[in-house]
Amino acid sequence: MLKKMRFFILLAFLGAAGYFFLSYHIIFFGNSVKLLNKSKFTSDYTFINASNKSTEFLMRIDTLREANIGKVLVEMGRLSKEEEESMERKFDSDPVYY
């Protein structure tokens, strides 16, 4: 009986971890870590090391832009609000999905 309980607890834990990883982008900015809600359940861009990436590179990725990475970059001071809006317009018109 104890063996079955451990199995079900482990199964519940793995299910919760899977749900978490499908629901959030985990972005590393050097000293800080930010969580962004994904716009849909997917494994694309779950872990991102953004400490040495340019803001243009991050804004170019449609999946991150849909999750509002621009707002996080503005909060951190890496982008101004005007730059965010111009990059969003620029990359939203780009037909290639990154």
Backbone as ProteinMPNN parsed JSONL, in Angstrom:
{"seq_chain_A": "MLKKMRFFILLAFLGAAGYFFLSYHIIFFGNSVKLLNKSKFTSDYTFINASNKSTEFLMRIDTLREANIGKVLVEMGRLSKEEEESMERKFDSDPVYY", "coords_chain_A": {"N_chain_A": [[0.818, -1.191, 0.0], [1.928, 1.264, 0.809], [3.857, 1.532, -1.133], [2.313, 1.962, -3.427], [1.162, 4.415, -2.781], [3.407, 6.098, -2.723], [4.118, 5.911, -5.406], [1.868, 7.166, -6.648], [2.054, 9.719, -5.528], [4.527, 10.53, -6.562], [3.843, 10.463, -9.269], [1.869, 12.474, -9.329], [3.462, 14.668, -8.629], [5.256, 14.744, -10.836], [3.416, 15.28, -12.861], [2.501, 17.818, -12.075], [4.896, 19.257, -12.276], [5.387, 19.016, -15.02], [3.151, 20.405, -16.024], [3.751, 22.965, -15.029], [6.151, 23.564, -16.442], [5.189, 23.602, -19.043], [3.603, 25.807, -18.928], [5.009, 28.151, -18.301], [7.575, 30.511, -19.216], [10.908, 30.45, -18.343], [13.147, 32.736, -17.55], [16.456, 33.675, -17.493], [18.232, 36.318, -16.264], [21.033, 36.973, -15.767], [21.633, 37.867, -12.696], [19.017, 37.633, -11.842], [15.86, 35.896, -12.044], [13.106, 35.522, -14.112], [9.65, 34.799, -14.456], [7.445, 34.096, -17.036], [4.152, 33.954, -18.177], [3.131, 31.586, -20.551], [1.611, 31.971, -23.757], [0.297, 29.838, -24.812], [0.094, 26.282, -24.192], [3.138, 24.859, -24.487], [6.385, 23.527, -25.277], [8.264, 25.171, -26.265], [10.903, 27.446, -25.956], [11.195, 27.296, -23.113], [13.27, 27.485, -21.196], [15.39, 30.202, -21.014], [18.38, 31.889, -21.497], [18.99, 35.035, -21.007], [20.919, 36.813, -20.373], [23.151, 37.505, -21.898], [22.036, 38.185, -24.286], [20.77, 40.275, -26.884], [18.291, 42.896, -26.733], [16.858, 43.134, -29.042], [17.133, 40.602, -30.194], [15.655, 39.055, -28.34], [13.12, 40.227, -28.589], [12.529, 39.565, -31.173], [11.652, 36.948, -31.217], [8.704, 35.399, -31.66], [7.089, 33.855, -29.919], [7.979, 34.629, -27.371], [7.416, 37.333, -27.495], [4.63, 37.302, -27.654], [4.139, 36.5, -25.086], [4.655, 38.766, -23.726], [7.326, 39.734, -23.306], [8.451, 42.158, -23.755], [7.385, 43.971, -21.88], [8.595, 43.071, -19.552], [11.264, 43.602, -20.15], [11.144, 46.393, -20.287], [10.465, 46.982, -17.622], [12.827, 46.165, -16.397], [14.565, 48.027, -17.322], [15.986, 47.72, -19.639], [14.92, 48.414, -22.028], [13.161, 51.16, -23.523], [9.777, 52.377, -23.302], [8.904, 53.35, -25.771], [10.747, 52.197, -27.539], [10.08, 49.522, -27.177], [7.451, 49.449, -28.221], [7.952, 50.172, -30.901], [9.612, 48.047, -31.726], [7.831, 45.914, -31.393], [5.887, 46.524, -33.336], [7.517, 46.371, -35.594], [8.426, 43.665, -35.617], [6.037, 42.265, -35.517], [5.037, 42.586, -38.016], [6.689, 41.008, -39.46], [6.754, 38.15, -41.418], [7.894, 35.685, -40.812], [7.961, 33.116, -38.448], [9.545, 32.829, -35.455]], "CA_chain_A": [[0.0, 0.0, 0.0], [2.825, 2.41, 0.881], [4.515, 1.619, -2.426], [1.347, 2.572, -4.346], [1.014, 5.825, -2.407], [4.613, 6.779, -3.203], [4.007, 5.983, -6.858], [0.884, 8.181, -7.009], [2.603, 11.028, -5.146], [5.534, 10.822, -7.57], [3.116, 10.739, -10.505], [1.259, 13.8, -9.172], [4.552, 15.635, -8.67], [5.713, 14.839, -12.219], [2.361, 15.952, -13.611], [2.529, 19.244, -11.711], [6.118, 19.833, -12.854], [5.148, 19.117, -16.457], [2.207, 21.504, -16.23], [4.484, 24.201, -14.774], [7.092, 23.818, -17.532], [4.426, 23.918, -20.245], [2.855, 27.046, -18.703], [5.845, 29.318, -18.025], [8.925, 30.723, -19.716], [11.818, 30.732, -17.238], [14.139, 33.579, -18.205], [17.582, 34.008, -16.633], [18.848, 37.612, -16.566], [22.224, 37.121, -14.929], [21.382, 37.701, -11.26], [17.601, 37.434, -11.534], [15.077, 34.95, -12.838], [11.74, 36.001, -14.315], [8.693, 33.842, -14.999], [6.457, 34.676, -17.933], [3.11, 33.021, -18.606], [3.109, 31.309, -21.977], [0.297, 32.242, -24.341], [-0.31, 28.521, -25.028], [0.915, 25.206, -23.656], [4.155, 24.406, -25.427], [7.711, 23.401, -24.667], [9.15, 26.12, -26.939], [11.511, 28.529, -25.183], [10.894, 27.172, -21.688], [14.423, 28.044, -20.491], [16.082, 31.181, -21.851], [19.439, 32.652, -20.861], [18.921, 36.332, -21.66], [21.931, 37.714, -19.812], [24.062, 37.983, -22.936], [21.262, 38.347, -25.514], [20.309, 41.647, -27.126], [16.842, 43.069, -26.625], [16.291, 42.875, -30.372], [17.059, 39.145, -30.34], [14.549, 38.571, -27.521], [11.858, 40.716, -29.139], [12.314, 38.934, -32.481], [11.016, 35.643, -31.02], [7.264, 35.624, -31.57], [6.558, 33.194, -28.729], [8.279, 35.482, -26.213], [6.705, 38.598, -27.658], [3.244, 37.027, -27.286], [4.117, 36.375, -23.631], [4.945, 40.111, -23.204], [8.708, 39.919, -22.853], [8.745, 43.588, -23.851], [7.054, 44.615, -20.607], [9.641, 42.687, -18.593], [12.476, 44.351, -20.511], [10.915, 47.786, -19.889], [10.565, 47.01, -16.154], [14.224, 45.999, -16.007], [15.326, 49.164, -17.808], [16.78, 47.378, -20.825], [14.212, 49.008, -23.163], [12.18, 52.191, -23.192], [8.43, 52.04, -23.766], [8.831, 53.67, -27.195], [11.505, 51.166, -28.246], [9.282, 48.296, -27.123], [6.343, 49.566, -29.167], [8.461, 50.143, -32.272], [10.059, 46.689, -32.022], [6.65, 45.069, -31.546], [5.319, 46.795, -34.667], [8.466, 45.886, -36.6], [8.484, 42.206, -35.668], [4.707, 41.722, -35.774], [4.836, 42.594, -39.462], [7.606, 40.012, -40.03], [5.958, 36.925, -41.643], [8.577, 34.471, -40.341], [7.693, 32.826, -37.036], [10.784, 32.321, -34.845]], "C_chain_A": [[0.871, 1.268, 0.0], [3.535, 2.633, -0.451], [3.604, 2.298, -3.454], [1.181, 4.06, -4.046], [2.215, 6.634, -2.891], [4.564, 6.956, -4.714], [3.03, 7.087, -7.275], [1.339, 9.592, -6.633], [3.663, 11.458, -6.159], [4.876, 11.182, -8.901], [2.459, 12.122, -10.453], [2.316, 14.896, -9.249], [5.058, 15.835, -10.103], [4.679, 15.536, -13.103], [2.346, 17.444, -13.337], [3.765, 19.928, -12.298], [5.966, 20.0, -14.361], [4.217, 20.261, -16.796], [2.901, 22.852, -16.049], [5.397, 24.542, -15.95], [6.391, 24.113, -18.849], [3.72, 25.267, -20.139], [3.719, 28.292, -18.594], [7.138, 29.307, -18.831], [9.766, 31.061, -18.49], [13.014, 31.446, -17.859], [15.197, 33.986, -17.188], [18.211, 35.307, -17.12], [20.054, 37.815, -15.672], [21.914, 36.822, -13.48], [19.935, 37.395, -10.927], [16.962, 36.444, -12.501], [13.656, 35.492, -12.915], [10.906, 34.863, -14.891], [7.691, 34.595, -15.845], [5.432, 33.605, -18.268], [3.198, 32.827, -20.107], [1.701, 31.574, -22.502], [-0.442, 30.944, -24.671], [0.632, 27.465, -24.468], [1.859, 24.704, -24.736], [5.477, 24.269, -24.686], [8.709, 24.356, -25.314], [9.613, 27.206, -25.979], [11.127, 28.469, -23.701], [12.024, 27.777, -20.863], [15.18, 28.959, -21.444], [17.136, 31.882, -21.015], [19.535, 33.987, -21.595], [20.001, 37.289, -21.174], [22.865, 38.268, -20.876], [23.357, 38.147, -24.287], [20.819, 39.804, -25.654], [18.79, 41.709, -26.994], [16.175, 42.803, -27.967], [16.15, 41.375, -30.613], [15.864, 38.594, -29.575], [13.201, 38.997, -28.09], [11.536, 40.072, -30.485], [11.542, 37.618, -32.342], [9.531, 35.856, -30.738], [6.653, 35.028, -30.306], [6.795, 34.041, -27.481], [7.53, 36.805, -26.297], [5.223, 38.442, -27.297], [3.088, 36.906, -25.775], [4.486, 37.689, -22.936], [6.332, 40.245, -22.597], [9.083, 41.394, -22.877], [8.475, 44.313, -22.552], [8.096, 44.296, -19.545], [10.919, 43.467, -18.87], [12.34, 45.83, -20.152], [11.042, 47.923, -18.372], [12.009, 46.935, -15.681], [15.101, 47.152, -16.485], [16.18, 48.866, -19.025], [16.178, 47.965, -22.097], [13.367, 50.166, -22.665], [10.832, 51.757, -23.765], [8.305, 52.28, -25.274], [9.575, 52.624, -28.026], [10.736, 49.852, -28.283], [8.169, 48.336, -28.168], [6.828, 49.512, -30.612], [8.951, 48.742, -32.659], [8.882, 45.742, -32.201], [6.01, 45.274, -32.911], [6.21, 46.2, -35.755], [8.407, 44.365, -36.735], [7.114, 41.565, -35.848], [4.429, 41.677, -37.283], [5.721, 41.578, -40.177], [6.837, 38.688, -40.201], [6.609, 35.654, -41.135], [8.327, 34.306, -38.85], [8.916, 32.173, -36.432], [10.474, 31.466, -33.653]], "O_chain_A": [[0.584, 2.224, -0.72], [3.785, 3.77, -0.85], [4.065, 3.11, -4.256], [1.07, 4.871, -4.966], [2.051, 7.737, -3.414], [4.921, 8.01, -5.239], [3.341, 7.869, -8.173], [1.041, 10.551, -7.345], [3.695, 12.618, -6.569], [5.315, 12.111, -9.579], [2.493, 12.858, -11.44], [2.09, 15.936, -9.866], [5.265, 16.97, -10.533], [5.042, 16.299, -13.998], [2.196, 18.247, -14.259], [3.678, 21.062, -12.767], [6.374, 21.02, -14.916], [4.46, 21.006, -17.745], [2.669, 23.779, -16.825], [5.415, 25.686, -16.406], [6.95, 24.811, -19.695], [3.284, 25.814, -21.152], [3.211, 29.398, -18.777], [7.719, 28.255, -19.094], [9.356, 31.889, -17.676], [13.795, 30.845, -18.598], [14.881, 34.569, -16.151], [18.672, 35.388, -18.259], [20.078, 38.761, -14.885], [21.927, 35.663, -13.066], [19.65, 36.936, -9.821], [17.454, 36.197, -13.603], [13.075, 35.874, -11.899], [11.385, 34.07, -15.702], [7.15, 35.616, -15.42], [5.795, 32.477, -18.604], [3.324, 33.796, -20.854], [0.72, 31.418, -21.775], [-1.666, 30.944, -24.797], [1.823, 27.718, -24.289], [1.427, 24.189, -25.767], [5.66, 24.827, -23.604], [9.885, 24.354, -24.948], [8.805, 27.81, -25.274], [10.773, 29.489, -23.109], [11.757, 28.516, -19.915], [15.564, 28.552, -22.54], [16.833, 32.412, -19.946], [20.099, 34.056, -22.687], [19.989, 38.465, -21.536], [23.325, 39.403, -20.756], [24.019, 38.239, -25.321], [20.531, 40.475, -24.662], [18.099, 40.699, -27.129], [15.051, 42.303, -28.018], [15.15, 40.929, -31.177], [15.131, 37.755, -30.099], [12.247, 38.219, -28.078], [10.373, 40.042, -30.888], [10.843, 37.22, -33.275], [9.154, 36.421, -29.712], [5.785, 35.646, -29.69], [5.912, 34.157, -26.631], [7.067, 37.331, -25.285], [4.63, 39.343, -26.704], [2.013, 37.182, -25.241], [4.617, 37.732, -21.713], [6.495, 40.8, -21.51], [9.937, 41.832, -22.106], [9.251, 45.183, -22.156], [8.441, 45.152, -18.73], [11.58, 43.938, -17.945], [13.321, 46.457, -19.752], [11.657, 48.872, -17.886], [12.378, 47.561, -14.688], [16.263, 47.245, -16.091], [17.018, 49.684, -19.403], [16.843, 48.012, -23.132], [12.909, 50.162, -21.522], [10.769, 50.869, -24.615], [7.667, 51.494, -25.974], [9.1, 52.212, -29.084], [10.739, 49.151, -29.295], [7.97, 47.374, -28.909], [6.194, 48.88, -31.457], [8.732, 48.299, -33.786], [8.92, 44.862, -33.061], [5.631, 44.307, -33.572], [5.722, 45.602, -36.714], [8.345, 43.841, -37.847], [7.034, 40.42, -36.294], [3.675, 40.828, -37.757], [5.531, 41.314, -41.364], [6.319, 38.157, -39.218], [5.937, 34.627, -41.034], [8.469, 35.258, -38.083], [9.295, 31.076, -36.843], [11.388, 30.95, -33.01]]}, "name": "protein", "num_of_chains": 1, "seq": "MLKKMRFFILLAFLGAAGYFFLSYHIIFFGNSVKLLNKSKFTSDYTFINASNKSTEFLMRIDTLREANIGKVLVEMGRLSKEEEESMERKFDSDPVYY"}
